[in-house]
Amino acid sequence: MKVGDFVVERLHAWGVRRIYGYPGDGINGVIGALQRADSIEFIQVRHEEMAAFMACGHAKFTGEVGVCLATSGPGAIHLLNGLYDAKMDHAPVVAIVGQQPRTALGGHQQQEVNLTALFSDVAEYVQMVTTAEQLPAVVDRALRIARSRRTVTCIVLPTDVQELKAVKEPPHTFKVNPTSAAYSEPRVLPCDADLRRAAEVLNAGSRVAILAGAGARRACAEVIEVAELLGAGVAKALLGKDTIPDVLPFVTGSIGLLGTRPSWELMQGCDTLLMVGTSFPYAQFLPEYDQARAVQIELDPTMIGLRFPTEVNLVGDSRETLRALLPLLRRQEDRSWRAEVE
């Protein structure tokens, strides 16, 4: 088994069943392994940029890690636009790119690009593999970081490394990293005191608006239940268009530059705002800062309290947090705001 074969086997162990890419001599060791294994579907694109965008779309709408593949030099460079899309939209994507052989590096070789530096801004983890012993830990970390942090990672494989004899289990010795192909999502919940504070804010509101983003995708039923209890209207950020059905009478559709008038009026008329799984960037489409009290639910602590002066920030998974919040909420008996929204 060669390093290229191990890469394919390890990706399969992580649940990867599809790779988007374009062949080239800098990555043909992995392309050959894909052909030999026949366990992962290879989608050959017309251009490497499409491979990155397709991997990003795969990640967004399946919840799985998207994987794209390109050759060295210009092929790798072409991935960048799609990878930035994944980074900005918090989609887990792993890029696998070829590189000139180790013997040529530093010699101004044809298509020799400093790929580690090139990907260092778009990828949260980028590593060039130089030995077979190093590979298992690099592959596992790239997949685990992409999944857990919903971000982009990159593995750089020189052509000669792809042809080395694989080492499935690194030796039990000094300064060699043991590893495992496993990850389970944690249950992330705010503390009880913050949940109570959030409930107090929401229960005090008489005109509640909910803004749902992509982070609410798995919490559709919970968002609807909260909206029913509070008599709230629900607007959706662009990335959250598929989170809540538009056929519901209290859902006002998209918000922002490409949004609807009902969503604008929802935000202009509310006195309380609940943001669920969104980092919607256009503050001018949200309520005036002194108009509404606000609660935000967000899994990524670096993105909370960023778009609006929120009174209570709940760091946690949207579905789990809403489930914990629901027993603390009181039904709004005055339904005049809901009737206006509808």
N, C-alpha and C positions, 0 to 999 in steps of 0.2 A: 504494500500500500504506500502510495506517494502522499506527499503533503496535500496536493490537490484533492486526492480521494478523501483524505481525512476531513478537509474543510467541508466537503459535501456531506459526509457521514455525520459530522457534528451539527451542521445546520439542520439536517433531518431529525436528529435527536432533540433539537430545540423546537421542533414542530414546523419548520419551514418546508413548504411544499411547492413553492413557486419562486423563481428568480427572474427578474427582468434585466436584460443586458444586451450587449453587442460584442461579438468576438473580436479578437485581435491578438497578435503574437505575444503581447505582454501579459495576457491572462489566459492563454490557451491551455496551460496546465490544469486550470480549474474547469475550463470548457470541456476538455477531454474527460475529466473525472465525472462531470455531469452526464456525459454520453455513456460512460461505462456503468454508472450506478443506475441510471434510469429511475431514480426514486424521487427526484425533484423536477417539476416541469420547468423548462427553460423557455421564456417568452423572448424571442429575438425581436428587437425593436428596430426602427429605421434610423434612430439617432440616440446617442447615450443620454441626452437631456430628457428624452421621453422615458427612458428606463427609470430615472430618478423620480420623475413625476408619477409614473405608474406605481412604483414602489410606495410612494407617499400616499397615493389614492388607495392602494391596497391596505395600508396600515390604518388609514382613517375609517374605512368602511367595513373592515373585518375585525378590527381590534387586535390583529396579529402584527408581528414585526414584518415590515416590508424589506426586501433585499434587492439591491441593484448591483450590477457588475459591469466593469469597464476595463479596457486595456490601459496601458501606461500613458503618460504624457497627455496629448490632446484628448484622448478618450476619457481619462479621469477628469480633466478640466471641464468637459461637457456636462458632467453630473451636477455641477455646483448649483445651477439655478433650481433644479428640482429638490436638491437637498436643503437649500435655504427655505423653500416652501415647507418642507417637513419640519425644519427647526422652528419656524415662526408659528406653525399651526400645531406644534407639540405632537407630531406623529412619529412613532418609533421606526426608524429606518437604519439599516446597516448597509454601508457601501463597501464593496470588495473591489480593489483596484490593483492592477499589475504595476510592476516597476522594472527598470533595467536590472540586469544581474548584479549581484553584490560586487563582483570583480570590476564592474565598469563604473560604479558609483563614485562621484567626485571627479570624473574624467571628462566632463562636458560631452557625454555620450549623446547620440541621437535620441530625442524624446526623453532625455533625463530631466525631470522636474522634481523639485523638492516637495513631494506630495505631503509629507508630514506637516510642513509649514502651510502648504496650500489649504489643507482641510482643517487646520487648527481653529479657525473661527467658526466654521459651520458645524463641526463635529465636536461633541463634548468629550469623546474619547477617540483618539487616532493613534495607531501604533503600526510601525513597520516590523514585520516578522523577519528575523535574520537566522533563526535556527529552528529545527523541527521540534526541539524540546520546549520552545517558547510558545508554539502555536496553540495548544489546547487552552491555556489560560487566556490568551488574547481573544480567541473566538468566544469563549464563555463570557468574558468581561464585556465584549462588544455587544453581545445579545442581551446580557443582563442589564447593562446600563441603558441600552436603547429602550427596553421594556419598562424598567422601573422608573426612569426619568422622562419617558416619552420624548426622546430626543434622537439625534443623529450620531452614529458612531462610524468609524472607518477602519478597515484592515488593509494594509499595504503589503503586497506579496511580490517580492522580486521573482523574476522568471526562474532563476536557478533554484530558489527555495521551493517553488511549486513542484519541482521534480525530485526533491530530497525524499529519502525513505522516512515515512511518517513515524512519529513516536506518540502512541495513543495515551500512554500514561507516563508523565514525566518521572524521572528517577527520584527516589527519596533521598535527596542530598541537599547540601548547603546552597542556598540562593537559587533554587529552582521552585517555581510556583506550582503547588498542587491545585487542582481545580475540579469543578463538577458542572454538569449541564443541567442546572435546575434553578427555578425561580417560582415563588408563589407570592401573589399579591397580598400585601398586608391589609388588615382592616383598619382604616385610618378614620378616627373620630375626634371631634373637639371634646374638651373637658365639659363636665356637667354644668359648671358655673357659667361658661360661655353660652351653652345651649339655653339656659334659663334667661340670660340677658337678651339673647336674640329673640326668644319667645315674647319677652316683655315689650320689645320694640314692635314686633309684628302685631301683637294683640292690641296695642295702643292705636294702630293705624285704622283709619276709616276708608281710605282710598289706596289700596295696596296694588303695586305693580310688580310683576316678576319679569326679570330678564334672564332667559335661558340660553346657554351657549353649548358648545360641543361637549363640555364636561358633564352636561345633564343628559347625555344620550342614553345612559343606562338607568336614568331616574325618571323616565316619562310618567309612570304611574304615580310616583311620589309627588312630582311637580303638579300634576292634575289634582291630586288629593289636597295639597296645600292651597291651591288656587280655589278649590271648592269651599274649603273651610273659611278662608279669609275673604271670599268674594272678590278675588283679585283677577286682573287681566294679565295675560302672558304675551310678551313680545319676545322675539328671537333674534339673536345675533346671527350674522350670515353663516358662520360655521355651525350654528345650532338649528338650521332650517329643518333638519330631519328629526329633531328631538321630540316635538309635540305636534300632533296632527292639526293642520290648518282648518279642518272641518269643525273643530270645536268652536262654539260661538264666542267664547271669551278669549280666543287666541287672535291677536291682531296682526300676526305675520312678522316680517323682517323689520329691522330697525336700522337707521343710519342713512348713508348716501343712497343706497338702493332699497330703502325701506318704504313702509306704507304710512299714509296719513293717520290711520287709527293708532299705529304704534307711537307716532309723534304725539298725538293727543293723549294717549295713555300716560306717557312720561310727563307731559305738561300739566296733567291734572292730578297726579298721584301725590299722596303725602308720605308714603312709605315705599321703599324700593328693596326688593330681594333679588340679589344677583346670584345665579346658580351656574357654576362652571363656565364662566366667561371672562375674558380679558378684553372685551369690546373697547376699542381705542378712541372712539369719537365722543368725547365728553359733552360736546355741544348738543347731542341728541338725548342726553340724559336729563333728569330734572335739574333745576337750579340748585346750587349747593345748600342754600338756606331754606329750600322748599320741602325737602323730604329727608326723613331719617332712613338710614340704609343698613342692610345686613348683607354680607357677602359670604358665599360658600365656595371654597377653592381648594383643590388638592395640593397645588404647588404653592408653598409658603412664600416664594419669591415674587409671586404674581398677585398676592392679596393686598387689598387696600391701595391699589395702584391707579384706578380709573375714577374713583369717586371717594369723597371723605366719609367712608363707612364708619358707623358707630360700633358695630360688632363684626369682627372678622372670625369666621369659622374655618379653620384649616382641616379639611377632611374630604373623603369621598362623597360625592353629591348624594348618591342613593342612601348610603348608610347614615349620613348626617341628617337628611330629610326624615328618614324613618325615626331617628332619635328625637327629632324636633316635633314631629306630628303630635305625640301625646301631650305636649305642652301648649299647643295652640288652641284657642277658643274659636268657636264658630261665630262669624260676623252675621248678626241677625238683620242688620240694615243692609238690604241688597240693592239699594239705589245706585251705588257706584258700579256694581256688576251690571245692572241693567243699562247704565250709560255706556259702559265698555262694549257690551254686546250690540 
